[in-house]
Structures are given as C-alpha cells and as structure tokens.
Amino acid sequence: MITKIAAIFLILHGLIHLIGFLVSWGLVEIDSFKYGTSILAGKVDLGRTGIRRVGILWVVGAIGFVIAGVGLWLVTPWWFTLLIGVTLYSLVLCILGWPDSQYGFYINLVILGVLLFGERFGLSFPGR
C-alpha cells in the first residue's frame, strides 16, 4: 500500500513541475508563480526565448517523475535509479527558479534523503 501511495506522490510531484512550463511560457499566472524572464532569484535575465527553454527543462523533470512513479507502481528494476537522477535534476531546476520553487527544493531533499538513507531506518524499496 505504501508503495502505491509513494508512486502517486511522485506522479503528482511530476505534474506540479508542469507549473514551471506553463508559467515560463506565459500560459498561466499563479499568485506565487509570476511570469518573469530571469532565474537565480532575478540575478540572470534570460529573455523570453531563454525562459521558454527553461520551461522545457521543467517538462523533462515532469516526465521523469511521472515515469519514475509509474516504475515504482509497477515495481520495475529501474525506478530507483531514475528517481535519484530526476530528483537531482529537479534540485538544479529549483535552484534556478528560486524563490518560487523553494518548496519543490525541500521536497526533493526529502525524496533524496529517503532514497539514500531509508534502508538504514528499515525502509525497503521494491524492485531494488
């Protein structure tokens, strides 16, 4: 049961990454995610084209988390490795999108902590 809940969490986390795409392309504006063309807390302005490219990077992260979540749901042998990679990737994106993406940054740290240290605390990872 916990495996299915974790898989759903990962899929939802991936879908939330789509906010980065939608906002960077100017398709939606959410109170805590305003359209802008800069990264790194406003220190680097990428312009309209550059921020759209960053938006594509958010889609890649979304796809990675959804695939990892489906892999966990199906108990595949590769979900664990994919999840570590996509979580590290997402951490970088969250740093680029700081402060808007700070909550995602902390969620990614928790995911990494569970993956890297969970077995020390009695967690087992199916398919691994």
NORKA-V428895 format. One record per residue. N is the residue number from 1. RES is the residue in one small letter. PHI is phi in degrees with one decimal (* if undefined). Layout:
N:RES:PHI ; N:RES:PHI
This chain:
1:m:* ; 2:i:-63.5 ; 3:t:-62.5 ; 4:k:-67.2 ; 5:i:-64.5 ; 6:a:-62.3 ; 7:a:-63.0 ; 8:i:-63.1 ; 9:f:-58.6 ; 10:l:-64.4 ; 11:i:-64.5 ; 12:l:-63.9 ; 13:h:-59.7 ; 14:g:-63.0 ; 15:l:-64.3 ; 16:i:-65.0 ; 17:h:-58.8 ; 18:l:-64.3 ; 19:i:-58.7 ; 20:g:-58.7 ; 21:f:-70.6 ; 22:l:-60.8 ; 23:v:-71.4 ; 24:s:-67.1 ; 25:w:-94.1 ; 26:g:71.4 ; 27:l:-84.5 ; 28:v:-143.0 ; 29:e:-133.9 ; 30:i:-115.1 ; 31:d:-45.5 ; 32:s:-90.7 ; 33:f:-133.3 ; 34:k:-86.3 ; 35:y:-63.3 ; 36:g:-159.5 ; 37:t:-110.7 ; 38:s:-115.8 ; 39:i:-126.6 ; 40:l:55.6 ; 41:a:56.6 ; 42:g:84.0 ; 43:k:-78.9 ; 44:v:-126.8 ; 45:d:-92.6 ; 46:l:-98.0 ; 47:g:77.5 ; 48:r:-61.9 ; 49:t:-66.0 ; 50:g:-63.5 ; 51:i:-69.9 ; 52:r:-66.5 ; 53:r:-64.7 ; 54:v:-62.3 ; 55:g:-58.5 ; 56:i:-63.5 ; 57:l:-62.0 ; 58:w:-65.0 ; 59:v:-64.1 ; 60:v:-59.5 ; 61:g:-62.1 ; 62:a:-59.8 ; 63:i:-62.0 ; 64:g:-60.9 ; 65:f:-66.7 ; 66:v:-64.1 ; 67:i:-64.5 ; 68:a:-62.7 ; 69:g:-64.0 ; 70:v:-65.3 ; 71:g:-60.9 ; 72:l:-65.2 ; 73:w:-55.2 ; 74:l:-88.3 ; 75:v:54.3 ; 76:t:-84.4 ; 77:p:-78.0 ; 78:w:-106.1 ; 79:w:-60.8 ; 80:f:-63.1 ; 81:t:-64.3 ; 82:l:-59.8 ; 83:l:-65.2 ; 84:i:-61.4 ; 85:g:-62.9 ; 86:v:-69.9 ; 87:t:-69.9 ; 88:l:-62.6 ; 89:y:-58.5 ; 90:s:-65.2 ; 91:l:-57.6 ; 92:v:-62.8 ; 93:l:-60.0 ; 94:c:-64.9 ; 95:i:-65.6 ; 96:l:-61.2 ; 97:g:-91.0 ; 98:w:-58.7 ; 99:p:-91.8 ; 100:d:-57.2 ; 101:s:-102.1 ; 102:q:-63.5 ; 103:y:-66.6 ; 104:g:-62.8 ; 105:f:-57.9 ; 106:y:-68.5 ; 107:i:-62.8 ; 108:n:-62.6 ; 109:l:-62.5 ; 110:v:-64.4 ; 111:i:-57.8 ; 112:l:-61.8 ; 113:g:-59.4 ; 114:v:-64.3 ; 115:l:-65.5 ; 116:l:-83.9 ; 117:f:-122.4 ; 118:g:-59.6 ; 119:e:-64.2 ; 120:r:-66.0 ; 121:f:-108.7 ; 122:g:91.1 ; 123:l:-78.7 ; 124:s:-119.8 ; 125:f:-114.7 ; 126:p:-64.7 ; 127:g:82.1 ; 128:r:-99.2
